[in-house]
Amino acid sequence: MLYGIPRATFDLDILIEATPDNAQRLLDALLEAGLGTASLTTAEALLAHEITIFNDRVRIDVQTAAPGLDFAEAWQRREAMIYQGQEMLVVSKDDLIASKRAAGRDRDLEDVHILEL
């Protein structure tokens, strides 16, 4: 089971280690997956700012930092999950909750409540 909160729209948050190679590999993978709007940005822009990539069905927010998380530590605690037959590495539930708490927005705090049920 992927961690998620029911919403009217589907979005995917991706956290990458902030290196030029990682940024370029992610952009290449998004293009290969049919997310043509990834061609509208560069690896350098991705590293400088959080970016959002859209297609008809999904919104992808790409981040190089997340509130309350150190990437290297979170990577050590990552979990493997299966989504539509594809293995994905995801942030641990505890790290997701910690990040949402650190963000502190009302929506994030509501998400924490649901994730802790």
MDAnalysis code that builds the backbone (N, CA, C; Angstrom):
import MDAnalysis as mda
import numpy as np

u = mda.Universe.empty(351, n_residues=117, atom_resindex=np.repeat(np.arange(117), 3), trajectory=True)
u.add_TopologyAttr("name", ["N", "CA", "C"] * 117)
u.add_TopologyAttr("resid", np.arange(1, 118))
u.add_TopologyAttr("resname", ["MET", "LEU", "TYR", "GLY", "ILE", "PRO", "ARG", "ALA", "THR", "PHE", "ASP", "LEU", "ASP", "ILE", "LEU", "ILE", "GLU", "ALA", "THR", "PRO", "ASP", "ASN", "ALA", "GLN", "ARG", "LEU", "LEU", "ASP", "ALA", "LEU", "LEU", "GLU", "ALA", "GLY", "LEU", "GLY", "THR", "ALA", "SER", "LEU", "THR", "THR", "ALA", "GLU", "ALA", "LEU", "LEU", "ALA", "HIS", "GLU", "ILE", "THR", "ILE", "PHE", "ASN", "ASP", "ARG", "VAL", "ARG", "ILE", "ASP", "VAL", "GLN", "THR", "ALA", "ALA", "PRO", "GLY", "LEU", "ASP", "PHE", "ALA", "GLU", "ALA", "TRP", "GLN", "ARG", "ARG", "GLU", "ALA", "MET", "ILE", "TYR", "GLN", "GLY", "GLN", "GLU", "MET", "LEU", "VAL", "VAL", "SER", "LYS", "ASP", "ASP", "LEU", "ILE", "ALA", "SER", "LYS", "ARG", "ALA", "ALA", "GLY", "ARG", "ASP", "ARG", "ASP", "LEU", "GLU", "ASP", "VAL", "HIS", "ILE", "LEU", "GLU", "LEU"])
u.atoms.positions = np.array([
    [0.840, -1.174, 0.000],
    [0.000, 0.000, 0.000],
    [0.881, 1.232, 0.000],
    [0.630, 2.138, -0.901],
    [1.315, 3.423, -0.897],
    [0.644, 4.314, 0.122],
    [1.408, 5.204, 0.722],
    [0.835, 6.132, 1.678],
    [0.189, 7.261, 0.911],
    [-1.013, 7.570, 1.255],
    [-1.679, 8.656, 0.571],
    [-2.905, 9.100, 1.330],
    [-3.368, 10.247, 0.953],
    [-4.546, 10.850, 1.546],
    [-5.551, 11.048, 0.424],
    [-6.810, 10.637, 0.612],
    [-7.806, 10.830, -0.449],
    [-7.950, 12.312, -0.802],
    [-7.827, 12.616, -2.076],
    [-7.989, 13.988, -2.568],
    [-8.718, 13.918, -3.904],
    [-9.214, 15.052, -4.348],
    [-9.935, 15.105, -5.619],
    [-8.994, 14.921, -6.802],
    [-7.724, 15.239, -6.639],
    [-6.756, 15.094, -7.724],
    [-5.665, 14.126, -7.292],
    [-5.014, 13.505, -8.279],
    [-3.914, 12.592, -7.996],
    [-2.620, 13.344, -8.205],
    [-1.801, 13.373, -7.181],
    [-0.472, 13.944, -7.366],
    [0.539, 13.025, -6.712],
    [1.745, 13.132, -7.196],
    [2.845, 12.311, -6.725],
    [3.971, 13.253, -6.338],
    [4.456, 13.125, -5.127],
    [5.592, 13.923, -4.678],
    [6.843, 13.069, -4.794],
    [7.845, 13.606, -5.471],
    [9.111, 12.898, -5.648],
    [10.207, 13.711, -4.972],
    [10.958, 13.051, -4.105],
    [12.097, 13.667, -3.439],
    [13.350, 13.002, -3.975],
    [14.255, 13.806, -4.531],
    [15.504, 13.251, -5.055],
    [16.687, 13.866, -4.322],
    [17.779, 13.114, -4.298],
    [19.026, 13.680, -3.801],
    [19.454, 14.752, -4.795],
    [19.832, 15.904, -4.284],
    [20.089, 17.071, -5.123],
    [21.455, 17.005, -5.796],
    [21.550, 16.205, -6.870],
    [22.763, 16.171, -7.684],
    [22.363, 16.383, -9.139],
    [23.241, 16.974, -9.952],
    [22.908, 17.167, -11.365],
    [22.576, 15.858, -12.082],
    [23.315, 14.783, -11.794],
    [23.037, 13.498, -12.445],
    [21.649, 12.978, -12.088],
    [21.268, 13.053, -10.812],
    [19.938, 12.601, -10.406],
    [18.846, 13.418, -11.080],
    [19.042, 14.726, -11.126],
    [18.040, 15.592, -11.743],
    [17.864, 15.235, -13.216],
    [18.961, 15.028, -13.926],
    [18.863, 14.696, -15.349],
    [18.242, 13.320, -15.556],
    [18.626, 12.348, -14.733],
    [18.032, 11.010, -14.857],
    [16.524, 11.051, -14.616],
    [16.093, 11.838, -13.648],
    [14.660, 11.946, -13.388],
    [13.949, 12.583, -14.576],
    [14.490, 13.660, -15.109],
    [13.856, 14.299, -16.268],
    [13.789, 13.336, -17.446],
    [14.860, 12.588, -17.689],
    [14.858, 11.606, -18.780],
    [13.780, 10.543, -18.554],
    [13.657, 10.062, -17.315],
    [12.649, 9.036, -17.003],
    [11.239, 9.587, -17.174],
    [11.010, 10.830, -16.777],
    [9.683, 11.431, -16.931],
    [9.324, 11.585, -18.403],
    [10.292, 11.981, -19.218],
    [10.048, 12.085, -20.659],
    [9.748, 10.715, -21.250],
    [10.516, 9.713, -20.851],
    [10.301, 8.354, -21.346],
    [8.922, 7.827, -20.937],
    [8.432, 8.282, -19.784],
    [7.120, 7.853, -19.291],
    [5.974, 8.633, -19.940],
    [6.311, 9.529, -20.865],
    [5.267, 10.259, -21.570],
    [4.873, 11.580, -20.944],
    [5.652, 12.061, -20.008],
    [5.371, 13.356, -19.390],
    [6.160, 14.428, -20.131],
    [5.648, 14.809, -21.281],
    [6.351, 15.718, -22.173],
    [6.655, 17.072, -21.575],
    [5.874, 17.499, -20.569],
    [6.157, 18.803, -19.979],
    [7.499, 18.819, -19.250],
    [8.084, 17.655, -19.005],
    [9.417, 17.613, -18.399],
    [10.447, 18.259, -19.319],
    [10.145, 18.331, -20.616],
    [11.077, 18.958, -21.557],
    [11.117, 20.474, -21.391],
    [10.192, 21.032, -20.623],
    [10.127, 22.479, -20.439],
    [11.041, 22.977, -19.325],
    [11.759, 22.074, -18.680],
    [12.668, 22.479, -17.615],
    [14.035, 21.841, -17.837],
    [14.963, 22.189, -16.986],
    [16.325, 21.654, -17.072],
    [16.715, 21.069, -15.717],
    [17.775, 20.292, -15.720],
    [18.275, 19.741, -14.461],
    [18.669, 20.869, -13.508],
    [19.249, 21.929, -14.049],
    [19.663, 23.053, -13.211],
    [18.461, 23.725, -12.558],
    [17.382, 23.913, -13.316],
    [16.172, 24.531, -12.763],
    [15.549, 23.636, -11.703],
    [15.568, 22.335, -11.959],
    [15.006, 21.390, -10.997],
    [15.758, 21.468, -9.672],
    [17.057, 21.621, -9.734],
    [17.856, 21.698, -8.508],
    [17.674, 23.029, -7.783],
    [17.326, 24.071, -8.519],
    [17.187, 25.401, -7.921],
    [15.812, 25.639, -7.312],
    [14.790, 24.955, -7.824],
    [13.412, 25.214, -7.401],
    [12.627, 23.909, -7.381],
    [11.610, 23.857, -6.536],
    [10.647, 22.758, -6.636],
    [9.906, 22.957, -7.950],
    [9.717, 21.883, -8.710],
    [9.000, 22.004, -9.975],
    [7.792, 21.080, -9.968],
    [6.841, 21.409, -10.821],
    [5.651, 20.582, -10.992],
    [5.539, 20.220, -12.456],
    [5.291, 18.944, -12.717],
    [5.135, 18.436, -14.078],
    [3.745, 17.827, -14.171],
    [3.044, 18.152, -15.257],
    [1.663, 17.705, -15.417],
    [1.513, 16.820, -16.640],
    [0.499, 15.971, -16.613],
    [-0.100, 15.427, -17.820],
    [-1.589, 15.331, -17.551],
    [-2.325, 14.657, -18.412],
    [-3.780, 14.637, -18.274],
    [-4.260, 14.020, -16.970],
    [-3.528, 13.071, -16.429],
    [-4.022, 12.324, -15.274],
    [-3.278, 12.580, -13.976],
    [-2.130, 13.168, -14.030],
    [-1.304, 13.221, -12.825],
    [-0.527, 14.533, -12.742],
    [-0.283, 14.922, -11.521],
    [0.580, 16.071, -11.240],
    [1.742, 15.535, -10.422],
    [2.955, 15.844, -10.828],
    [4.150, 15.376, -10.123],
    [4.911, 16.585, -9.593],
    [5.082, 16.617, -8.282],
    [5.876, 17.661, -7.645],
    [7.245, 17.071, -7.336],
    [8.288, 17.693, -7.880],
    [9.654, 17.209, -7.681],
    [10.351, 18.146, -6.706],
    [10.895, 17.558, -5.646],
    [11.555, 18.330, -4.600],
    [12.965, 17.794, -4.370],
    [13.854, 18.700, -3.970],
    [15.203, 18.288, -3.588],
    [15.411, 18.430, -2.085],
    [14.385, 18.900, -1.389],
    [14.416, 18.996, 0.076],
    [12.985, 18.883, 0.574],
    [12.843, 18.364, 1.772],
    [11.519, 18.253, 2.387],
    [11.636, 18.690, 3.839],
    [10.638, 19.406, 4.332],
    [10.702, 19.873, 5.724],
    [10.926, 18.720, 6.694],
    [11.852, 18.916, 7.620],
    [12.068, 17.935, 8.669],
    [12.805, 16.676, 8.260],
    [13.288, 16.609, 7.013],
    [13.973, 15.397, 6.551],
    [15.374, 15.704, 6.060],
    [16.293, 14.833, 6.413],
    [17.616, 14.806, 5.814],
    [17.581, 13.686, 4.776],
    [17.910, 13.995, 3.521],
    [17.754, 13.003, 2.461],
    [18.516, 11.715, 2.765],
    [19.775, 11.828, 3.167],
    [20.591, 10.622, 3.396],
    [19.989, 9.743, 4.491],
    [19.495, 10.366, 5.544],
    [18.880, 9.582, 6.622],
    [17.564, 8.958, 6.160],
    [16.749, 9.738, 5.448],
    [15.472, 9.212, 4.950],
    [15.716, 8.077, 3.951],
    [16.767, 8.192, 3.149],
    [17.085, 7.140, 2.170],
    [17.383, 5.820, 2.883],
    [18.056, 5.896, 4.009],
    [18.367, 4.678, 4.769],
    [17.100, 3.996, 5.292],
    [16.051, 4.781, 5.499],
    [14.802, 4.230, 6.041],
    [13.733, 4.009, 4.963],
    [14.094, 4.178, 3.711],
    [13.118, 4.045, 2.619],
    [12.476, 2.657, 2.640],
    [11.324, 2.561, 1.997],
    [10.610, 1.294, 1.918],
    [10.303, 0.989, 0.459],
    [10.301, -0.278, 0.116],
    [9.921, -0.702, -1.236],
    [8.449, -1.088, -1.206],
    [7.703, -0.575, -2.190],
    [6.281, -0.899, -2.317],
    [5.984, -1.194, -3.775],
    [4.917, -1.917, -4.004],
    [4.486, -2.238, -5.363],
    [3.263, -1.396, -5.699],
    [3.304, -0.704, -6.832],
    [2.166, 0.074, -7.325],
    [1.960, -0.286, -8.787],
    [0.800, -0.795, -9.107],
    [0.456, -1.224, -10.465],
    [1.547, -2.121, -11.051],
    [2.010, -3.059, -10.230],
    [2.996, -4.031, -10.679],
    [4.425, -3.526, -10.739],
    [4.665, -2.293, -10.344],
    [5.996, -1.692, -10.419],
    [6.520, -1.423, -9.011],
    [7.731, -1.892, -8.717],
    [8.316, -1.592, -7.413],
    [8.754, -0.141, -7.374],
    [8.426, 0.513, -6.282],
    [8.804, 1.907, -6.073],
    [9.443, 2.026, -4.696],
    [10.441, 2.873, -4.591],
    [11.034, 3.180, -3.294],
    [10.342, 4.431, -2.768],
    [9.839, 4.339, -1.548],
    [9.077, 5.454, -0.981],
    [9.627, 5.811, 0.392],
    [9.333, 7.021, 0.799],
    [9.707, 7.473, 2.128],
    [8.965, 6.616, 3.154],
    [9.605, 6.358, 4.263],
    [8.935, 5.576, 5.308],
    [7.740, 6.359, 5.840],
    [6.790, 5.639, 6.371],
    [5.601, 6.292, 6.925],
    [5.996, 7.259, 8.044],
    [6.927, 6.854, 8.896],
    [7.366, 7.738, 9.983],
    [8.001, 9.015, 9.445],
    [8.810, 8.904, 8.376],
    [9.426, 10.095, 7.790],
    [8.384, 10.977, 7.109],
    [7.395, 10.368, 6.468],
    [6.320, 11.145, 5.850],
    [5.573, 11.942, 6.916],
    [5.257, 11.298, 8.008],
    [4.562, 11.981, 9.105],
    [5.432, 13.103, 9.673],
    [6.718, 12.831, 9.882],
    [7.627, 13.849, 10.419],
    [7.717, 15.050, 9.487],
    [7.778, 14.802, 8.187],
    [7.869, 15.892, 7.223],
    [6.591, 16.728, 7.212],
    [5.455, 16.069, 7.260],
    [4.185, 16.798, 7.274],
    [4.044, 17.615, 8.561],
    [4.481, 17.051, 9.673],
    [4.457, 17.816, 10.931],
    [5.361, 19.046, 10.831],
    [6.556, 18.855, 10.264],
    [7.505, 19.965, 10.143],
    [6.971, 21.052, 9.214],
    [6.246, 20.664, 8.168],
    [5.666, 21.656, 7.259],
    [4.636, 22.493, 8.008],
    [3.839, 21.839, 8.850],
    [2.952, 22.555, 9.751],
    [1.715, 23.198, 9.158],
    [1.484, 23.024, 7.865],
    [0.273, 23.603, 7.266],
    [-0.945, 22.831, 7.761],
    [-2.095, 23.476, 7.788],
    [-3.319, 22.813, 8.245],
    [-3.557, 21.514, 7.489],
    [-3.410, 21.564, 6.165],
    [-3.635, 20.369, 5.337],
    [-2.677, 19.245, 5.726],
    [-1.413, 19.592, 5.962],
    [-0.426, 18.579, 6.348],
    [-0.743, 17.989, 7.714],
    [-1.176, 18.817, 8.636],
    [-1.511, 18.315, 9.968],
    [-2.750, 17.429, 9.926],
    [-3.697, 17.743, 9.043],
    [-4.849, 16.859, 8.841],
    [-4.384, 15.520, 8.262],
    [-3.423, 15.581, 7.330],
    [-2.867, 14.353, 6.749],
    [-2.214, 13.488, 7.825],
    [-1.487, 14.121, 8.745],
    [-0.839, 13.379, 9.830],
    [-1.886, 12.609, 10.624],
    [-2.987, 13.272, 10.930],
    [-4.051, 12.607, 11.689],
    [-4.535, 11.357, 10.954],
    [-4.753, 11.464, 9.650],
    [-5.232, 10.321, 8.861],
    [-4.166, 9.229, 8.789],
    [-2.912, 9.607, 8.574],
    [-1.833, 8.624, 8.472],
    [-1.617, 7.861, 9.775],
    [-1.939, 8.484, 10.880],
    [-1.731, 7.834, 12.173],
    [-2.892, 6.939, 12.588],
    [-3.979, 6.919, 11.824],
    [-5.129, 6.065, 12.165],
    [-4.767, 4.599, 12.067],
])
